[in-house]
Amino acid sequence: MEVTSVLLFLLTLFAPSGRALLDSIAYRNKAKGVAEILRAQRAVDRPQLDVEQGRGQGTARD
């Protein structure tokens, strides 16, 4: 019985920090997903630079 009460005490002691850790991980995963969606939308909205126009190769345009 003593072991059970000690385990319950430790569980209640560390539960808030475990919850905060899980919330932090969930927030980071959500932020990564949002960033990936934004990058994909920008890639669709903005076409690639055209090589024939001399852009994207580091050439000087006078």
GROMACS elastic network, one bead per residue, 0.5 to 0.9 nm:
[ bonds ]
;  ai    aj funct       b0    kb
    1     4     6  0.51918   500
    1     5     6  0.63637   500
    1     6     6  0.87111   500
    2     5     6  0.51868   500
    2     6     6  0.61811   500
    2     7     6  0.86088   500
    3     6     6  0.51256   500
    3     7     6  0.61430   500
    3     8     6  0.86149   500
    4     7     6  0.50990   500
    4     8     6  0.61573   500
    4     9     6  0.85342   500
    5     8     6  0.50760   500
    5     9     6  0.60647   500
    5    10     6  0.86109   500
    6     9     6  0.50165   500
    6    10     6  0.61790   500
    6    11     6  0.85274   500
    7    10     6  0.51236   500
    7    11     6  0.60534   500
    7    12     6  0.86499   500
    8    12     6  0.62097   500
    8    13     6  0.84745   500
    9    12     6  0.52872   500
    9    13     6  0.60909   500
    9    14     6  0.87516   500
   10    14     6  0.61327   500
   10    15     6  0.83228   500
   11    14     6  0.53974   500
   11    15     6  0.57827   500
   12    15     6  0.52574   500
   12    16     6  0.77506   500
   13    16     6  0.73021   500
   13    17     6  0.84333   500
   14    17     6  0.55802   500
   14    18     6  0.62820   500
   14    19     6  0.87393   500
   15    18     6  0.51409   500
   15    19     6  0.61478   500
   15    20     6  0.87059   500
   16    19     6  0.50605   500
   16    20     6  0.62527   500
   16    21     6  0.86806   500
   17    20     6  0.50350   500
   17    21     6  0.62075   500
   17    22     6  0.87010   500
   18    21     6  0.50501   500
   18    22     6  0.62735   500
   18    23     6  0.86216   500
   19    22     6  0.51547   500
   19    23     6  0.61582   500
   19    24     6  0.86010   500
   20    23     6  0.50306   500
   20    24     6  0.61131   500
   20    25     6  0.86563   500
   21    24     6  0.50952   500
   21    25     6  0.62744   500
   21    26     6  0.86360   500
   22    25     6  0.51340   500
   22    26     6  0.61340   500
   22    27     6  0.85755   500
   23    26     6  0.50817   500
   23    27     6  0.60927   500
   23    28     6  0.86475   500
   24    27     6  0.51165   500
   24    28     6  0.62484   500
   24    29     6  0.86730   500
   25    28     6  0.52042   500
   25    29     6  0.62278   500
   25    30     6  0.86448   500
   26    29     6  0.51527   500
   26    30     6  0.61612   500
   26    31     6  0.86142   500
   27    30     6  0.51414   500
   27    31     6  0.61461   500
   27    32     6  0.86595   500
   28    31     6  0.50662   500
   28    32     6  0.61837   500
   28    33     6  0.86451   500
   29    32     6  0.51602   500
   29    33     6  0.62890   500
   29    34     6  0.87415   500
   30    33     6  0.51092   500
   30    34     6  0.62379   500
   30    35     6  0.86415   500
   31    34     6  0.51229   500
   31    35     6  0.61278   500
   31    36     6  0.85820   500
   32    35     6  0.51342   500
   32    36     6  0.61720   500
   32    37     6  0.86896   500
   33    36     6  0.51223   500
   33    37     6  0.62626   500
   33    38     6  0.86969   500
   34    37     6  0.51281   500
   34    38     6  0.62341   500
   34    39     6  0.86792   500
   35    38     6  0.51052   500
   35    39     6  0.61902   500
   35    40     6  0.86304   500
   36    39     6  0.51211   500
   36    40     6  0.62006   500
   36    41     6  0.86523   500
   37    40     6  0.51140   500
   37    41     6  0.61870   500
   37    42     6  0.86423   500
   38    41     6  0.51016   500
   38    42     6  0.61611   500
   38    43     6  0.85879   500
   39    42     6  0.51440   500
   39    43     6  0.61602   500
   39    44     6  0.87330   500
   40    43     6  0.50809   500
   40    44     6  0.63608   500
   40    45     6  0.86845   500
   41    44     6  0.51776   500
   41    45     6  0.61035   500
   41    46     6  0.85024   500
   42    45     6  0.50083   500
   42    46     6  0.58058   500
   42    47     6  0.88286   500
   43    46     6  0.53847   500
   43    47     6  0.67427   500
   43    48     6  0.79373   500
   44    47     6  0.66573   500
   46    49     6  0.87925   500
   47    50     6  0.85235   500
   48    51     6  0.89416   500
   49    52     6  0.89583   500
   49    53     6  0.82309   500
   49    54     6  0.88276   500
   49    55     6  0.61387   500
   49    56     6  0.62320   500
   50    53     6  0.56222   500
   50    54     6  0.71733   500
   50    55     6  0.61947   500
   50    56     6  0.75127   500
   51    54     6  0.53071   500
   51    55     6  0.56713   500
   51    56     6  0.65820   500
   51    57     6  0.74108   500
   52    55     6  0.75345   500
   53    56     6  0.88596   500
   54    57     6  0.64937   500
   54    58     6  0.80832   500
   54    59     6  0.64565   500
   54    60     6  0.83946   500
   54    61     6  0.79541   500
   55    58     6  0.69411   500
   55    59     6  0.70046   500
   55    60     6  0.88697   500
   55    61     6  0.87715   500
   56    59     6  0.77249   500
